[in-house]
Amino acid sequence: MRGFSLVELMIVIAVIALIIGIGIPTWQAMVRNGNETTAIQTLNTLRTCQMGYAARHQGRFAPSFAELVKTGCIEGDKFSSETPVINGYIFTMKVEQPSGTRPAFFSINADPQVAEGTLATGTRRFYIDSSVGTVKVTEENRPAKADDPSI
């Protein structure tokens, strides 16, 4: 009767463990990169939506994600709360309406839901506002801001 020896089974198990040991961290890095790319694309979409909203509302920006949902510019199922979570990133928006000589202003941050460890949804933090033309980024453990470098 012919079967596998203990040494052969141990070699197969060692090879499988090696493949898993290399594959899981690579998979996690791909997921984080995908989440970060989606966050950047979402921020660019939100900036476009806010600029379109301001063009139709005498320079005033939408005060909330819910207001942008009403315009049909963004999907309601993704932006159903004041701090929506999309692909592992938490989005927060601040809006200041115009007053006196000060124009309207908005800023939006995208921060990872989990920023550290093996379950990290992203490692970089992003920022846009009504006065910057590009997405700003930081890898520090704080929200990104206008002074951070552009992508």
DAURUR-V806474 format. One record per pair of residues at least 12 apart in sequence whose ideal C-beta (glycine too) atoms are under 8 Angstrom apart, sorted by the first residue. I is the first residue (numbers start at 1). J is the second residue. Records with the same first field share a line. If there is no record, write none. Layout:
BEGIN
I = J + J
END
This chain:
BEGIN
25 = 118
28 = 118 + 120
31 = 88 + 121
32 = 88 + 120 + 121 + 122 + 123
34 = 87
35 = 87 + 88 + 89 + 112 + 121 + 122
36 = 89 + 122 + 123 + 124 + 126
38 = 86 + 87 + 89
39 = 86 + 87 + 89 + 110 + 122 + 126
40 = 110 + 126 + 135 + 151
42 = 86 + 89 + 91 + 110
43 = 108 + 110 + 126 + 128 + 135
44 = 128 + 135
45 = 73 + 74
46 = 68 + 74 + 91 + 93 + 108 + 128
47 = 108 + 128 + 130
48 = 73
49 = 62 + 68 + 71 + 73 + 74
50 = 62 + 68 + 106 + 130
51 = 130
52 = 71 + 73
53 = 67 + 68 + 71 + 73
54 = 104 + 130
59 = 98 + 103 + 104
60 = 97 + 98 + 104
61 = 95 + 97 + 104 + 105 + 106 + 130
62 = 95 + 106
63 = 95 + 97
64 = 82 + 93 + 95
65 = 79 + 81 + 82 + 84 + 91 + 93
66 = 79 + 82
79 = 91
85 = 113
87 = 121
88 = 112 + 113 + 114 + 121 + 122
89 = 110 + 111 + 112 + 113 + 121 + 122 + 126
90 = 110 + 111 + 112 + 113
91 = 108 + 109 + 110
92 = 108 + 109 + 111
93 = 106 + 107 + 108
94 = 106 + 107 + 108
104 = 130
105 = 129 + 130 + 131
106 = 129 + 130
107 = 127 + 128 + 129 + 130 + 146
108 = 127 + 128 + 129
109 = 125 + 126 + 127 + 143 + 144
110 = 125 + 126 + 127
111 = 125 + 126 + 143
112 = 124 + 125
115 = 141
123 = 139
124 = 137 + 138 + 139
125 = 137 + 138 + 139 + 140 + 142 + 143 + 144
126 = 144 + 151
127 = 143 + 144 + 145 + 146 + 148
129 = 146
131 = 146
132 = 146 + 150
134 = 150 + 151
135 = 150 + 151
136 = 148 + 149 + 150 + 151
137 = 149 + 150 + 151
END
